Amino acid sequence: MWPNASSLGPCFRPMNITLDERRLIASPWFAASFCLVGLASNLLALSVLMGARQGSSQSRSSFLTFLCGLVLTDFMGLLVTGAIVVTQHFVLFEWQAVDPGCSLCHFMGVIMVFFGLCPLLLGAAMASERFLGITRPFSRPATASQRRAWTTVGLVWASALALGLLPLLGVGHYTVQYPGSWCFLTLGTDPGDVAFGLLFALLGSISVGMSFLLNTISVATLCHVYHGQATAQQRPRDCEVEMMVQLMGIMVVASICWMPLLVFIAQTVLRSPPAMSPTGQLSRPTERQLLIYLRVATWNQILDPWVYILFRRAVIQRFYPRLSTRSRSLSLQPQLTRRSTIH
């Protein structure tokens, strides 16, 4: 593949970087703190989710199942990738010496793609579930909603894993990336690299676009229902609004964190002249951009659980007590109306 591939393995590209430069770029304490904060945030979200699922309605139970899948994915992504990256930052080992056969690099490349795509695909699945729940509430059997949600989460995991395994089957390559602490897809000119890079970028972008479209329709439908029906069903609609606010927050976070990286990957593999030289070397500005966009994307795994933790009615009511008072008065109004009708 490259001039040094036969001696060092297919995952190593030319990368002119000194040990002192690696120390300046890769702070072990920042990486460790970042992972610990992310793991703690996702554990907190999981504990809150477990309590919220007790006694919840069918539609909310299905939504919370998707949220559990999302938080579990973010937690495992931080745990597995963080273990490799933090160890590399502390030890500063030479990847060629530790992994000459590229097994660790291939493993990390697969999990980077897997844990990168899963939140985007799950966001699209959640948007589809809420879209059907709001616009077609009687089109699905309520008794199977939770089981169907877990089945959908499993299919998302399987799809993302299948895509991540493509480079091991010959479509694209995983290579060590600047500053030598992580592995990811290759932004090269090889047809397989171009196809795999575009597939990853397009699938992620389509997931974000689908989430935006379906969430917009769902919000518009909810607004129409709020202004067009009586207040007798106010409480269930409050629950629907709460779920949509959380889902919109997840979509905004995913868009901000991932779209810069997805657009950068598509632009780089389609660039003319190519960004990568025939020897497999990227320019230093391109390598730094890729690293920055990847770090921004990683924030998605920390911010996702806080969207759910902070955008709950119990939390919002602490900052806006009038919301709970208004909800109680609205929910009591049908009873008062009904009593006056009887008398």
N, C-alpha and C positions, 0 to 999 in steps of 0.2 A: 504493500500500500504506500508506504513512505520509505525513503532510503534506510532508515534505522529500524524498520519494522522487523526484519529478519533477526536482528540481534537482541532487540529489547522487547518485542511483542507488539501487536497491532494497536494497542491503546496508547502508545507513547508518541507524542509529536515533539518537534524541536521547540524548546521553551527556554529562552535565555533569561534566567532569573537567579540572583545570588541568594545565599542563605540570609544575609542581612536584610535584603528586600522582602523576603518571605516573613521575617520577624516583624517588619513594620506593617505589612498588609494584614497578617493573620494574628490577631490578638487572642490568645487562648482564654483569658479571663472574660473577655466580652463574649466569645462564642459559648463558653460554659454558662455564663449568666443568662444569655439569650435562650439557651435550651431549657434551663431550669425554670425561667419565667414562663415559657411556653408550655412545659409539661405541667407546672402547677396550675396554670390557667385552664388547661383542658381537663385536668382532674377535678377542679372546682366546678366546671360546667357539667361534667358527668354526674357529680353528686347532686347538683341542682336538678338535672334532668331526671334522675331516678325518683326524686321526690315529686316532680311535676307530673310524671306519668301515672301516679296513683290517683284513681278517680277521674281521669280526664275523659273527655268525649271521644267518640270514634275518630272523628276527623282530626282532633288535636293529637290523639294517640298515634295516628299515622304520621303526622308532621313531626312529632317528638322522636319517632323511630328513625326518620331520616336525619334529624339532628344528632341523635346518638351515633349513627353511622358516620356522620361528618366529623364529630368530635373525636371518635375513636380513630378515624383515619389521620386527623391532624396530630393526635397524641403519638401514634405509632410512627408517623413520618418524622416527627422531631426526635423521638427516641432512637430510631435506627440510624438516620442520617447524622444526627448529632453525635452519636457515639463514635462514628468514623471521623467526622470533621474535627471534633474537639480533641480526640486522641492525636490526630495529625498535627494540630496546632501546638499542642503541648510538647510532643516528641520531635516534631519536624523531621519525620522519617522521609527517606528518599523512596518514592513510590516504586521506582525500578528495582530497588533492592528488596523491598518487602513483598512485592507482587509482580515478579517478572513474567508470569503467565497471564496476567491481566484478569484473573478470576475475581479479585476484590473490586477492580474497576468496573467489570461487567455487572457485578451485583449492585454496586452503587448506582450505576447508570440506570438499571432496571427500576430500582426503588425511587430514584429521582423522578423518572417519568411517571411511575405509578402514583406516587404521593402528590405529584404536581397536577395530574389530570383528574384524580378522584374528586377533589373539592369542586372543580368546575363542572364535572359531570353530575355530581350529586346536587349541586345548585340548580342545574337544569331539570333534574328529576323532581326536586322539591317544587320548582316553579310549575312543572306540569301537573303535579299532584294537587297543588292549591288551585290551579286554573280549572281542573276538572271538579274539584270540591266546591268551588264557588259558582261556576257557570253551569255545571251538570251535576248537582248534588245527588240526584236519584239514579245516576247512570251506573253506580258501582255498589256491590253488596257491602254493607257496613261491617258485617261480621268478618270479612276477609281483608279489611283494610290494613291492619297491622301486619298480618302475614305477607300480604302483597308488598308492603313497604320494605320488609326485610328481604324479600326476594329481589326487589328492584335494587336495593343496596348491594346485594351479592352479585347481581349482573353488572353493576357499575364497576365493582372491584375486579370482576373477571375480565371485563372489556379493557380496563386500564392496564391490567397485568398482561393481557395478550398483546397490546400495543407495545408495552415496554420490552417484551421478549423478541420483537421483530429484529433488532440488530443482532441478536444471537443466532437468528435464522438467516442472516445475510443481507437484510435490508437496513443499511446504515451501519454506523459504528459508534461505540462509546469510547471516548478518549479522556485522558487526564487533562483537566482545565487549569488555567492560571488562577492562583499561584502554585498549583501542584497539590491542592488539598481536596479536590473533589473530581468526580467524573460525570460527564453529561454527553448528550448527543453532539456529533461533530458538525460544525458549520463549514463543511467543505464543498468541493465541486463534484465529488463522486455522485453519480446518479442516485445511488442508494441513500447517501447522506442528504441530498436535496429532497428526495421523496419523503424520507422519514422526518426531516425538519419541517417540511410543509404540512405533513399529516398531523404532527404534534401541534403546530401553530394553528392550523385550520380547525382542528377538532376542539381545541380550547376556545378559540374565538367564536365558533358556532355555538358552543355551550353558553358562553357569556351573552351572545346576541339572542339566543333562544330564551334565556332567563329574563332578559330585559323586555322582550316582546310579551311573553306570557304574564310576567308580573305587572306590566303596564295595563294589560287587558283586565287582570284580576282586580287591580286597584280601581280602575274605572268602573267595573261592575259593582264593587263594594260601595263606591260613592253614589252610584245610581240607586242601590238598595237602601242606603241610609236616608236619602232624600225622597224616596218614592214609596216607602212602606211605613206602617204604624210602628210605634215603639214597643209593641208587645214582644218582639223578638230582639230587643236591644242587647240583652246579655249575650246570646250566642254570636251576634254580629260583633260585639266587643272582642270576643275571643278570636274571630276571624281577622279583625283588624290587627290585633296583637301579633298573630302569626305572620300577617303580611308585612308589618313593620320590621319584624325580625328577618324575614326573607329578603326584603329590600336592602336591609343593612348588610346581609351576607353577600348579596349581589354587588353592592357598591364596593365593599372591601375586596372582593375577588377581582373586580374590574380594575381597580386602582393598582392592586398588587401584581396582577398577572398580565394585563394587556401590554404594558411596555415590553416585557420579555417576549411575549408571543409575536408582537409586531417586529421586534428586533431580529428574532430568529428568521422570520419570513423574509425580511429585507436583506439580511446577510447572505442567506443561501441563494437568493435571486440576484444578488448584486453583480453588476458588470462594469469593470473587470472584477473577477472573483476576489472575495476578501481573503481567502486562504491561498498561499503560494503553493506551487507544485510540490514543495518539500513538506507541506503540512503545517506551515507556520502562519499564525495570525498576527496582524499588527498589534502593538501594545495597546493603542487606544481601543481597538475592537475587543481585546481580551478584558480590558478594564470595564468597558461598557457591559459586557456579558456578566462579569462578576457583580457589578452594581445592580443590574436588573434582577439577577438571581437572588441577591440579598433582599431586595424589595419584595420579590415574590414570596420569600420565606416568611415575611411578616403576616401573610395570610393565615398561617397556622396558629399564630398568637392572637390575632384580632378576632377570628371566627368565634371562639368561645365567649369573648367579651360582648359580642353583639347580642348573643342570647342572654347572657347574665344581666346586662344593663337594660335591655329593651323588653323587660317584663313589666306587666301591670303593677306588680307589687313594688318594684323599684321606682317606676314612674310616679306612682301615687305618693311616694315619700317626698318627691320634689314638687309635685303638683297635687296637693290634697283635694282640691276642688273636683278632680276627675272622679274620685271614688264617691264623693257626695252626689255628683251629677248622675253617676251610673246607678246609685241606689234609688234616687228619685225617679229616674226613668223606668227602672225595673218594677217600681211600685205602682206606677201610673196605670198599667193595665188592670191590676187588681182593684184600684179605686174606681176605674171606669166600669169594670164588671159589676161591682157592688151597687153603684148608682143606677145601673141598668136594671138590676134585680128589684131594687126598691121602687 
